[in-house]
Amino acid sequence: MVKGMRSYCEVYVKSVLPAIRLYLAERLVRDYGLTQLEASRMLGISQPLVNYVVNKRRRPKMLEKLITIPRLKEALDKKARELTTGEANASNLACDFCFLLREENIADQIIKTLNYEICKCVNGKHSL
């Protein structure tokens, strides 16, 4: 059953981007030694939420779906490394991954798994 019509941008901001931030926070804390507070401030999420994810008390379904996509997981791991070395900052995180998902045609896969009918964005204008 289709949940309704949404723009890709709406689905991305509400479902995909939070999962991306949580994955990066978990990697920053576990693999790169940042504190939960440092990771939360860097990524713009709350420290208690980072704590839940790091301690496996909360694991969004979207996160599980995203890390099964090899190209995306590779890009996420690279971004985590770049964030710790200073090669990248989190300010353009949303745009970087939005572009990657669209470029690799992963966006359509994600939308289908969420059961949304999506309108396509062409040159800033949405159409069916």
FIBAPA-473287 format. One record per atom (N, C-alpha, C, O): residue number from 1; residue in one letter; atom name; x, y negated, z. Coordinates in steps of 0.001 Angstrom, whole numbers. Layout:
<NUM,"A","CA",<X,Y,Z>>
...
***
This chain:
<1,"M","N",<838,1179,0>>
<1,"M","CA",<0,0,0>>
<1,"M","C",<886,-1248,0>>
<1,"M","O",<1805,-1370,810>>
<2,"V","N",<606,-2135,-887>>
<2,"V","CA",<1372,-3370,-1005>>
<2,"V","C",<946,-4330,95>>
<2,"V","O",<-248,-4543,307>>
<3,"K","N",<1915,-4910,796>>
<3,"K","CA",<1632,-5815,1911>>
<3,"K","C",<1177,-7191,1465>>
<3,"K","O",<517,-7895,2229>>
<4,"G","N",<1504,-7584,272>>
<4,"G","CA",<1132,-8900,-221>>
<4,"G","C",<2229,-9465,-1086>>
<4,"G","O",<3288,-8859,-1255>>
<5,"M","N",<1963,-10627,-1627>>
<5,"M","CA",<2943,-11252,-2502>>
<5,"M","C",<3806,-12208,-1691>>
<5,"M","O",<3304,-13014,-907>>
<6,"R","N",<5094,-12102,-1894>>
<6,"R","CA",<6056,-12967,-1227>>
<6,"R","C",<7116,-13365,-2246>>
<6,"R","O",<7355,-12661,-3226>>
<7,"S","N",<7731,-14486,-1997>>
<7,"S","CA",<8888,-14836,-2815>>
<7,"S","C",<10081,-14077,-2247>>
<7,"S","O",<10105,-13727,-1067>>
<8,"Y","N",<11055,-13831,-3091>>
<8,"Y","CA",<12251,-13139,-2626>>
<8,"Y","C",<12896,-13920,-1488>>
<8,"Y","O",<13353,-13334,-506>>
<9,"C","N",<12930,-15227,-1621>>
<9,"C","CA",<13568,-16072,-600>>
<9,"C","C",<12917,-15867,767>>
<9,"C","O",<13606,-15797,1785>>
<10,"E","N",<11598,-15773,783>>
<10,"E","CA",<10872,-15589,2038>>
<10,"E","C",<11228,-14248,2682>>
<10,"E","O",<11496,-14187,3882>>
<11,"V","N",<11232,-13195,1901>>
<11,"V","CA",<11564,-11872,2419>>
<11,"V","C",<13019,-11837,2883>>
<11,"V","O",<13332,-11256,3922>>
<12,"Y","N",<13894,-12455,2115>>
<12,"Y","CA",<15318,-12468,2459>>
<12,"Y","C",<15545,-13146,3811>>
<12,"Y","O",<16241,-12608,4672>>
<13,"V","N",<14959,-14317,3989>>
<13,"V","CA",<15185,-15083,5221>>
<13,"V","C",<14547,-14405,6432>>
<13,"V","O",<15106,-14455,7528>>
<14,"K","N",<13399,-13779,6253>>
<14,"K","CA",<12701,-13176,7392>>
<14,"K","C",<13182,-11772,7739>>
<14,"K","O",<13152,-11387,8908>>
<15,"S","N",<13621,-11005,6756>>
<15,"S","CA",<13954,-9605,7013>>
<15,"S","C",<15416,-9250,6791>>
<15,"S","O",<16026,-8571,7618>>
<16,"V","N",<15970,-9699,5698>>
<16,"V","CA",<17313,-9263,5311>>
<16,"V","C",<18404,-10029,6053>>
<16,"V","O",<19309,-9417,6619>>
<17,"L","N",<18333,-11334,6057>>
<17,"L","CA",<19380,-12147,6677>>
<17,"L","C",<19569,-11849,8168>>
<17,"L","O",<20712,-11757,8615>>
<18,"P","N",<18498,-11695,8959>>
<18,"P","CA",<18715,-11338,10367>>
<18,"P","C",<19460,-10008,10529>>
<18,"P","O",<20301,-9873,11417>>
<19,"A","N",<19154,-9036,9678>>
<19,"A","CA",<19843,-7743,9749>>
<19,"A","C",<21316,-7894,9389>>
<19,"A","O",<22174,-7262,10005>>
<20,"I","N",<21610,-8722,8402>>
<20,"I","CA",<22998,-8979,8014>>
<20,"I","C",<23756,-9614,9174>>
<20,"I","O",<24883,-9217,9471>>
<21,"R","N",<23154,-10580,9819>>
<21,"R","CA",<23813,-11240,10958>>
<21,"R","C",<24070,-10260,12102>>
<21,"R","O",<25127,-10299,12731>>
<22,"L","N",<23105,-9384,12369>>
<22,"L","CA",<23283,-8411,13446>>
<22,"L","C",<24403,-7425,13128>>
<22,"L","O",<25195,-7077,14003>>
<23,"Y","N",<24466,-6983,11891>>
<23,"Y","CA",<25543,-6069,11499>>
<23,"Y","C",<26905,-6740,11680>>
<23,"Y","O",<27831,-6152,12239>>
<24,"L","N",<27009,-7970,11202>>
<24,"L","CA",<28278,-8692,11336>>
<24,"L","C",<28637,-8909,12802>>
<24,"L","O",<29800,-8769,13181>>
<25,"A","N",<27658,-9247,13625>>
<25,"A","CA",<27918,-9452,15053>>
<25,"A","C",<28450,-8176,15687>>
<25,"A","O",<29408,-8206,16460>>
<26,"E","N",<27826,-7065,15357>>
<26,"E","CA",<28278,-5786,15905>>
<26,"E","C",<29722,-5492,15486>>
<26,"E","O",<30535,-5075,16311>>
<27,"R","N",<30032,-5702,14236>>
<27,"R","CA",<31401,-5468,13747>>
<27,"R","C",<32399,-6409,14421>>
<27,"R","O",<33485,-5985,14814>>
<28,"L","N",<32033,-7685,14556>>
<28,"L","CA",<32943,-8656,15165>>
<28,"L","C",<33283,-8274,16603>>
<28,"L","O",<34425,-8420,17039>>
<29,"V","N",<32290,-7788,17332>>
<29,"V","CA",<32508,-7412,18733>>
<29,"V","C",<33252,-6085,18831>>
<29,"V","O",<34255,-5986,19538>>
<30,"R","N",<32772,-5074,18131>>
<30,"R","CA",<33358,-3734,18250>>
<30,"R","C",<34737,-3607,17598>>
<30,"R","O",<35664,-3060,18195>>
<31,"D","N",<34860,-4108,16393>>
<31,"D","CA",<36079,-3855,15623>>
<31,"D","C",<37127,-4960,15712>>
<31,"D","O",<38317,-4708,15520>>
<32,"Y","N",<36689,-6175,16000>>
<32,"Y","CA",<37633,-7297,15973>>
<32,"Y","C",<37823,-7972,17323>>
<32,"Y","O",<38553,-8958,17425>>
<33,"G","N",<37172,-7452,18362>>
<33,"G","CA",<37431,-7913,19711>>
<33,"G","C",<36861,-9260,20116>>
<33,"G","O",<37244,-9801,21154>>
<34,"L","N",<35958,-9811,19325>>
<34,"L","CA",<35323,-11058,19738>>
<34,"L","C",<34364,-10760,20887>>
<34,"L","O",<33848,-9648,21000>>
<35,"T","N",<34130,-11746,21727>>
<35,"T","CA",<33127,-11563,22765>>
<35,"T","C",<31747,-11673,22128>>
<35,"T","O",<31596,-12203,21027>>
<36,"Q","N",<30759,-11172,22826>>
<36,"Q","CA",<29388,-11275,22320>>
<36,"Q","C",<28987,-12730,22152>>
<36,"Q","O",<28287,-13077,21201>>
<37,"L","N",<29421,-13569,23058>>
<37,"L","CA",<29092,-14988,22977>>
<37,"L","C",<29756,-15636,21763>>
<37,"L","O",<29129,-16430,21061>>
<38,"E","N",<31021,-15301,21514>>
<38,"E","CA",<31712,-15849,20338>>
<38,"E","C",<31013,-15428,19044>>
<38,"E","O",<30801,-16246,18150>>
<39,"A","N",<30662,-14155,18955>>
<39,"A","CA",<29985,-13655,17752>>
<39,"A","C",<28618,-14305,17583>>
<39,"A","O",<28232,-14668,16472>>
<40,"S","N",<27889,-14452,18682>>
<40,"S","CA",<26550,-15043,18585>>
<40,"S","C",<26620,-16504,18153>>
<40,"S","O",<25809,-16952,17343>>
<41,"R","N",<27574,-17237,18683>>
<41,"R","CA",<27719,-18647,18288>>
<41,"R","C",<28170,-18773,16837>>
<41,"R","O",<27709,-19655,16113>>
<42,"M","N",<29058,-17900,16422>>
<42,"M","CA",<29561,-17948,15054>>
<42,"M","C",<28440,-17691,14041>>
<42,"M","O",<28408,-18306,12975>>
<43,"L","N",<27524,-16779,14382>>
<43,"L","CA",<26499,-16345,13435>>
<43,"L","C",<25127,-16971,13668>>
<43,"L","O",<24203,-16751,12886>>
<44,"G","N",<24993,-17742,14728>>
<44,"G","CA",<23726,-18422,14973>>
<44,"G","C",<22614,-17525,15481>>
<44,"G","O",<21446,-17721,15144>>
<45,"I","N",<22975,-16539,16291>>
<45,"I","CA",<21974,-15665,16909>>
<45,"I","C",<22218,-15652,18411>>
<45,"I","O",<23265,-16104,18875>>
<46,"S","N",<21265,-15142,19168>>
<46,"S","CA",<21400,-15190,20622>>
<46,"S","C",<22342,-14095,21132>>
<46,"S","O",<22439,-13016,20548>>
<47,"Q","N",<23022,-14395,22218>>
<47,"Q","CA",<23945,-13432,22819>>
<47,"Q","C",<23216,-12188,23326>>
<47,"Q","O",<23728,-11083,23145>>
<48,"P","N",<22030,-12320,23961>>
<48,"P","CA",<21332,-11104,24387>>
<48,"P","C",<20987,-10171,23215>>
<48,"P","O",<21023,-8950,23362>>
<49,"L","N",<20660,-10737,22078>>
<49,"L","CA",<20373,-9915,20904>>
<49,"L","C",<21632,-9174,20453>>
<49,"L","O",<21567,-7997,20099>>
<50,"V","N",<22763,-9853,20465>>
<50,"V","CA",<24032,-9199,20127>>
<50,"V","C",<24290,-8058,21108>>
<50,"V","O",<24724,-6980,20703>>
<51,"N","N",<24030,-8286,22387>>
<51,"N","CA",<24218,-7263,23407>>
<51,"N","C",<23364,-6031,23114>>
<51,"N","O",<23851,-4904,23204>>
<52,"Y","N",<22101,-6237,22767>>
<52,"Y","CA",<21214,-5115,22455>>
<52,"Y","C",<21740,-4301,21278>>
<52,"Y","O",<21699,-3071,21303>>
<53,"V","N",<22225,-4976,20263>>
<53,"V","CA",<22710,-4275,19070>>
<53,"V","C",<24016,-3539,19365>>
<53,"V","O",<24184,-2384,18975>>
<54,"V","N",<24936,-4206,20051>>
<54,"V","CA",<26229,-3586,20364>>
<54,"V","C",<26038,-2355,21246>>
<54,"V","O",<26732,-1354,21073>>
<55,"N","N",<25107,-2424,22184>>
<55,"N","CA",<24862,-1309,23103>>
<55,"N","C",<23807,-336,22595>>
<55,"N","O",<23327,512,23348>>
<56,"K","N",<23445,-455,21324>>
<56,"K","CA",<22523,468,20645>>
<56,"K","C",<21129,519,21273>>
<56,"K","O",<20451,1543,21191>>
<57,"R","N",<20701,-566,21892>>
<57,"R","CA",<19344,-640,22427>>
<57,"R","C",<18366,-1144,21381>>
<57,"R","O",<17154,-968,21505>>
<58,"R","N",<18906,-1769,20358>>
<58,"R","CA",<18056,-2289,19289>>
<58,"R","C",<18797,-2117,17972>>
<58,"R","O",<19965,-2487,17852>>
<59,"R","N",<18117,-1561,16999>>
<59,"R","CA",<18720,-1334,15686>>
<59,"R","C",<17617,-1494,14645>>
<59,"R","O",<16873,-549,14382>>
<60,"P","N",<17505,-2672,14056>>
<60,"P","CA",<16434,-2912,13080>>
<60,"P","C",<16482,-1926,11915>>
<60,"P","O",<17557,-1565,11438>>
<61,"K","N",<15305,-1496,11467>>
<61,"K","CA",<15218,-568,10337>>
<61,"K","C",<15857,-1165,9091>>
<61,"K","O",<16479,-451,8305>>
<62,"M","N",<15704,-2460,8914>>
<62,"M","CA",<16290,-3108,7746>>
<62,"M","C",<17805,-2955,7753>>
<62,"M","O",<18416,-2772,6701>>
<63,"L","N",<18404,-3028,8917>>
<63,"L","CA",<19850,-2866,9028>>
<63,"L","C",<20265,-1478,8559>>
<63,"L","O",<21250,-1332,7835>>
<64,"E","N",<19527,-473,8964>>
<64,"E","CA",<19826,895,8540>>
<64,"E","C",<19726,1034,7024>>
<64,"E","O",<20540,1721,6408>>
<65,"K","N",<18745,393,6431>>
<65,"K","CA",<18575,452,4977>>
<65,"K","C",<19718,-263,4266>>
<65,"K","O",<20224,224,3255>>
<66,"L","N",<20121,-1404,4787>>
<66,"L","CA",<21156,-2198,4129>>
<66,"L","C",<22514,-1506,4118>>
<66,"L","O",<23227,-1553,3115>>
<67,"I","N",<22872,-869,5219>>
<67,"I","CA",<24212,-277,5273>>
<67,"I","C",<24307,1019,4479>>
<67,"I","O",<25394,1588,4370>>
<68,"T","N",<23209,1497,3926>>
<68,"T","CA",<23275,2658,3035>>
<68,"T","C",<23632,2251,1609>>
<68,"T","O",<23871,3112,762>>
<69,"I","N",<23669,953,1334>>
<69,"I","CA",<24017,453,1>>
<69,"I","C",<25526,189,2>>
<69,"I","O",<25981,-779,610>>
<70,"P","N",<26304,1044,-674>>
<70,"P","CA",<27770,961,-572>>
<70,"P","C",<28353,-416,-906>>
<70,"P","O",<29214,-907,-175>>
<71,"R","N",<27910,-1033,-1971>>
<71,"R","CA",<28466,-2333,-2382>>
<71,"R","C",<28202,-3403,-1324>>
<71,"R","O",<29060,-4245,-1057>>
<72,"L","N",<27024,-3365,-730>>
<72,"L","CA",<26675,-4343,299>>
<72,"L","C",<27467,-4092,1578>>
<72,"L","O",<27983,-5033,2182>>
<73,"K","N",<27567,-2839,1994>>
<73,"K","CA",<28325,-2520,3210>>
<73,"K","C",<29784,-2950,3057>>
<73,"K","O",<30383,-3488,3988>>
<74,"E","N",<30341,-2709,1882>>
<74,"E","CA",<31715,-3126,1599>>
<74,"E","C",<31860,-4648,1714>>
<74,"E","O",<32829,-5141,2290>>
<75,"A","N",<30901,-5378,1167>>
<75,"A","CA",<30940,-6844,1232>>
<75,"A","C",<30764,-7339,2667>>
<75,"A","O",<31401,-8312,3069>>
<76,"L","N",<29906,-6676,3438>>
<76,"L","CA",<29703,-7056,4839>>
<76,"L","C",<30979,-6832,5653>>
<76,"L","O",<31367,-7679,6457>>
<77,"D","N",<31619,-5696,5439>>
<77,"D","CA",<32857,-5404,6166>>
<77,"D","C",<33955,-6406,5807>>
<77,"D","O",<34719,-6839,6669>>
<78,"K","N",<34022,-6762,4540>>
<78,"K","CA",<35007,-7755,4099>>
<78,"K","C",<34720,-9114,4737>>
<78,"K","O",<35641,-9804,5176>>
<79,"K","N",<33437,-9498,4787>>
<79,"K","CA",<33062,-10787,5385>>
<79,"K","C",<33403,-10803,6877>>
<79,"K","O",<33867,-11823,7386>>
<80,"A","N",<33182,-9700,7580>>
<80,"A","CA",<33525,-9633,9004>>
<80,"A","C",<35020,-9878,9193>>
<80,"A","O",<35428,-10630,10078>>
<81,"R","N",<35824,-9243,8364>>
<81,"R","CA",<37276,-9426,8444>>
<81,"R","C",<37652,-10877,8155>>
<81,"R","O",<38476,-11459,8859>>
<82,"E","N",<37049,-11458,7120>>
<82,"E","CA",<37352,-12848,6753>>
<82,"E","C",<36927,-13831,7842>>
<82,"E","O",<37593,-14845,8055>>
<83,"L","N",<35830,-13540,8529>>
<83,"L","CA",<35376,-14422,9609>>
<83,"L","C",<36385,-14448,10752>>
<83,"L","O",<36592,-15488,11377>>
<84,"T","N",<37005,-13317,11023>>
<84,"T","CA",<37961,-13268,12133>>
<84,"T","C",<39305,-13877,11770>>
<84,"T","O",<40009,-14379,12645>>
<85,"T","N",<39671,-13841,10503>>
<85,"T","CA",<40964,-14395,10093>>
<85,"T","C",<40873,-15863,9711>>
<85,"T","O",<41894,-16515,9492>>
<86,"G","N",<39659,-16385,9629>>
<86,"G","CA",<39484,-17782,9261>>
<86,"G","C",<39414,-18019,7766>>
<86,"G","O",<39332,-19167,7327>>
<87,"E","N",<39445,-16946,6967>>
<87,"E","CA",<39350,-17080,5512>>
<87,"E","C",<37950,-17511,5073>>
<87,"E","O",<37775,-18059,3985>>
<88,"A","N",<36965,-17260,5923>>
<88,"A","CA",<35577,-17611,5608>>
<88,"A","C",<34922,-18166,6855>>
<88,"A","O",<35388,-17934,7971>>
<89,"N","N",<33845,-18895,6660>>
<89,"N","CA",<33052,-19332,7806>>
<89,"N","C",<31614,-18879,7595>>
<89,"N","O",<31222,-18497,6492>>
<90,"A","N",<30850,-18927,8654>>
<90,"A","CA",<29492,-18397,8604>>
<90,"A","C",<28498,-19368,7988>>
<90,"A","O",<27336,-19012,7793>>
<91,"S","N",<28922,-20579,7679>>
<91,"S","CA",<27971,-21576,7185>>
<91,"S","C",<27384,-21226,5823>>
<91,"S","O",<26246,-21597,5536>>
<92,"N","N",<28127,-20527,4983>>
<92,"N","CA",<27593,-20161,3675>>
<92,"N","C",<27240,-18678,3589>>
<92,"N","O",<27089,-18134,2495>>
<93,"L","N",<27114,-18042,4719>>
<93,"L","CA",<26806,-16623,4801>>
<93,"L","C",<25505,-16271,4084>>
<93,"L","O",<25461,-15319,3305>>
<94,"A","N",<24459,-17029,4343>>
<94,"A","CA",<23151,-16735,3751>>
<94,"A","C",<23214,-16769,2233>>
<94,"A","O",<22708,-15862,1571>>
<95,"C","N",<23817,-17784,1686>>
<95,"C","CA",<23902,-17923,224>>
<95,"C","C",<24791,-16855,-397>>
<95,"C","O",<24474,-16318,-1458>>
<96,"D","N",<25906,-16546,265>>
<96,"D","CA",<26824,-15537,-270>>
<96,"D","C",<26123,-14196,-465>>
<96,"D","O",<26235,-13580,-1525>>
<97,"F","N",<25404,-13750,555>>
<97,"F","CA",<24772,-12439,464>>
<97,"F","C",<23504,-12459,-381>>
<97,"F","O",<23173,-11457,-1016>>
<98,"C","N",<22803,-13560,-400>>
<98,"C","CA",<21645,-13688,-1293>>
<98,"C","C",<22108,-13530,-2739>>
<98,"C","O",<21502,-12796,-3521>>
<99,"F","N",<23179,-14223,-3080>>
<99,"F","CA",<23723,-14152,-4436>>
<99,"F","C",<24178,-12730,-4763>>
<99,"F","O",<23906,-12225,-5852>>
<100,"L","N",<24866,-12089,-3824>>
<100,"L","CA",<25340,-10726,-4044>>
<100,"L","C",<24175,-9768,-4296>>
<100,"L","O",<24217,-8960,-5224>>
<101,"L","N",<23146,-9863,-3470>>
<101,"L","CA",<21997,-8967,-3615>>
<101,"L","C",<21308,-9150,-4956>>
<101,"L","O",<20886,-8177,-5580>>
<102,"R","N",<21197,-10372,-5391>>
<102,"R","CA",<20568,-10638,-6688>>
<102,"R","C",<21478,-10213,-7837>>
<102,"R","O",<21017,-9618,-8811>>
<103,"E","N",<22755,-10515,-7724>>
<103,"E","CA",<23718,-10184,-8776>>
<103,"E","C",<23812,-8677,-8995>>
<103,"E","O",<23920,-8219,-10133>>
<104,"E","N",<23772,-7916,-7924>>
<104,"E","CA",<23904,-6459,-8001>>
<104,"E","C",<22553,-5759,-8183>>
<104,"E","O",<22490,-4530,-8168>>
<105,"N","N",<21486,-6522,-8352>>
<105,"N","CA",<20122,-5981,-8487>>
<105,"N","C",<19708,-5136,-7283>>
<105,"N","O",<18904,-4212,-7410>>
<106,"I","N",<20256,-5455,-6134>>
<106,"I","CA",<19899,-4767,-4897>>
<106,"I","C",<18630,-5371,-4311>>
<106,"I","O",<17890,-4693,-3597>>
<107,"A","N",<18380,-6621,-4605>>
<107,"A","CA",<17221,-7321,-4052>>
<107,"A","C",<15926,-6590,-4378>>
<107,"A","O",<15065,-6439,-3511>>
<108,"D","N",<15780,-6140,-5611>>
<108,"D","CA",<14556,-5442,-6000>>
<108,"D","C",<14368,-4149,-5212>>
<108,"D","O",<13246,-3811,-4837>>
<109,"Q","N",<15454,-3427,-4960>>
<109,"Q","CA",<15383,-2207,-4167>>
<109,"Q","C",<14855,-2511,-2763>>
<109,"Q","O",<13988,-1807,-2244>>
<110,"I","N",<15384,-3548,-2175>>
<110,"I","CA",<14997,-3915,-811>>
<110,"I","C",<13528,-4294,-756>>
<110,"I","O",<12803,-3864,141>>
<111,"I","N",<13090,-5098,-1713>>
<111,"I","CA",<11697,-5540,-1748>>
<111,"I","C",<10760,-4346,-1869>>
<111,"I","O",<9723,-4299,-1206>>
<112,"K","N",<11116,-3386,-2707>>
<112,"K","CA",<10274,-2199,-2894>>
<112,"K","C",<10186,-1371,-1622>>
<112,"K","O",<9121,-839,-1309>>
<113,"T","N",<11288,-1251,-880>>
<113,"T","CA",<11247,-472,351>>
<113,"T","C",<10375,-1138,1411>>
<113,"T","O",<9869,-466,2310>>
<114,"L","N",<10199,-2442,1314>>
<114,"L","CA",<9353,-3170,2266>>
<114,"L","C",<7896,-3251,1816>>
<114,"L","O",<7055,-3806,2524>>
<115,"N","N",<7599,-2698,638>>
<115,"N","CA",<6235,-2677,85>>
<115,"N","C",<5653,-4055,-177>>
<115,"N","O",<4472,-4290,77>>
<116,"Y","N",<6457,-4951,-672>>
<116,"Y","CA",<5968,-6265,-1073>>
<116,"Y","C",<5901,-6346,-2585>>
<116,"Y","O",<6697,-5729,-3294>>
<117,"E","N",<4948,-7108,-3061>>
<117,"E","CA",<4928,-7476,-4466>>
<117,"E","C",<5645,-8814,-4512>>
<117,"E","O",<5321,-9732,-3760>>
<118,"I","N",<6598,-8912,-5380>>
<118,"I","CA",<7447,-10098,-5364>>
<118,"I","C",<7246,-10928,-6618>>
<118,"I","O",<7079,-10395,-7716>>
<119,"C","N",<7263,-12222,-6441>>
<119,"C","CA",<7256,-13086,-7613>>
<119,"C","C",<8706,-13425,-7922>>
<119,"C","O",<9505,-13642,-7010>>
<120,"K","N",<9037,-13469,-9165>>
<120,"K","CA",<10412,-13712,-9598>>
<120,"K","C",<10685,-15206,-9646>>
<120,"K","O",<9829,-15993,-10051>>
<121,"C","N",<11860,-15580,-9237>>
<121,"C","CA",<12267,-16978,-9259>>
<121,"C","C",<13125,-17216,-10493>>
<121,"C","O",<14175,-16596,-10661>>
<122,"V","N",<12674,-18110,-11345>>
<122,"V","CA",<13407,-18431,-12561>>
<122,"V","C",<13676,-19927,-12567>>
<122,"V","O",<12747,-20731,-12636>>
<123,"N","N",<14934,-20293,-12496>>
<123,"N","CA",<15326,-21703,-12482>>
<123,"N","C",<14595,-22505,-11405>>
<123,"N","O",<14167,-23636,-11638>>
<124,"G","N",<14461,-21905,-10230>>
<124,"G","CA",<13834,-22611,-9119>>
<124,"G","C",<12324,-22590,-9122>>
<124,"G","O",<11699,-23111,-8198>>
<125,"K","N",<11715,-21992,-10156>>
<125,"K","CA",<10256,-21909,-10221>>
<125,"K","C",<9850,-20457,-10068>>
<125,"K","O",<10448,-19573,-10681>>
<126,"H","N",<8843,-20207,-9259>>
<126,"H","CA",<8395,-18846,-9019>>
<126,"H","C",<7340,-18452,-10034>>
<126,"H","O",<6460,-19243,-10371>>
<127,"S","N",<7436,-17230,-10514>>
<127,"S","CA",<6448,-16698,-11444>>
<127,"S","C",<6222,-15232,-11127>>
<127,"S","O",<6982,-14635,-10365>>
<128,"L","N",<5195,-14655,-11701>>
<128,"L","CA",<4908,-13235,-11471>>
<128,"L","C",<5666,-12360,-12415>>
<128,"L","O",<5540,-11136,-12359>>
***
